[in-house]
Amino acid sequence: MNFASDNIVGASRPVLDALIAANGGAEPAYGADGPTRAVERRLAEIFERDCAVFLVATGTGANALALSALVPPYGCAVCHREAHVIDDECGAPEFFTGGAKLAGLPGVGAKLAPRTLAEWLASLSPSVKQMPPRALSISQATECGLVYTPGEVAALAEIAHGAGLKVHMDGARFANALVSLGVSPAEITWKAGVDVLTFGATKNGCLAAEALIVFDPALAEAMPWLRKRSGHTLSKGRLLGAQLQGYLANDHWLDNARHANAMAARLAEGVTALPGARLAFERQANELLPVLPRETAERLRAAGAMFHPWSEASLPEGERVAPHETLVRLVTSFATTEGEIDAFLAAARG
Ligand SMILES: Cc1ncc(COP(=O)(O)O)c(C=O)c1O
């Protein structure tokens, strides 16, 4: 009954099998290996265009590297104020950019609205006293489990590009968002104006592997060196490549995400039927944020269920968590079983 996150499980079988298959024999080091080259070609097919691909071991590394390619040390990146990049990466983007600043804007469900972005940009002064904005970073899915549609991404990207900003998408849960939306990878990224994507894989079946995908080659010029200095250029690069090979083969990544989302849908249905419980946001991918009576949450914890309390900073207008209630986050993964969900719901009912 562990719904704390989707990184609490290990790797999925096809990923492990691919790692074992790639383990034997000699391969060039530092990313020039066969599995990595194959993944680069596969991602170009999946995204329907040439792109520069850089494999790294963590989402924080991918996000910080992405922003370091887009924002100079004197610049600023704008994101939601609850975004992982601003809240949960220990200042890695600021460190990797050499001192750039992150600005956090409000928005329901950790989603940025075009108007909020436009008003913020219009409020900035061109004075040398201010750090000029150079990038917009959005999370797909958001930290509250919501997804941006292609139209919503395009509206934000149009405003950002119009003001000279590049667009980064933190896709730690890209696959979950993609299958929820039912669109193509191209439609939700470069066709909607995304310049750089963190293509998350760790949360959806890999051991530790993410792909930083740069759609505009000009932005990727410095990336080989930036990645090396960040310590993310693995000498045995094939071990990153092999994970992603297994992840992408036979649409395994999409199957994993569909399973995680289906489990979240089942959990959402059960949770909303609990006395006094409701979802703070519509369930869209593999995270749900229910408001539970405190006694239900306590009963669950006493029964051994694991989940995190969640921030109330981005609740919809009119949603209030009463003193006898608590807002929590429940996350499902490719490995979640129906049995775990049923046990959780039974424990909640007492
Ligand atoms: C929205 C989001 N972005 C990025 C990450 C990646 O972080 P990590 O460095 O832990 O792989 C996470 C992980 O929790 C996340 O939730």
The ligand as a Gaussian input file, in Angstrom:
#p B3LYP/6-31G(d) Opt

LIG

0 1
 C        7.782000      16.936000     -11.635000
 C        9.107000      16.264000     -11.414000
 N       10.162000      16.650000     -12.145000
 C       11.344000      16.044000     -12.033000
 C       11.535000      15.002000     -11.150000
 C       12.834000      14.262000     -11.200000
 O       13.582000      14.255000     -10.098000
 P       14.758000      13.225000      -9.773000
 O       15.999000      14.028000      -9.816000
 O       14.410000      12.738000      -8.436000
 O       14.808000      12.128000     -10.794000
 C       10.496000      14.610000     -10.308000
 C       10.697000      13.574000      -9.275000
 O       10.096000      13.539000      -8.249000
 C        9.238000      15.250000     -10.448000
 O        8.185000      14.878000      -9.715000

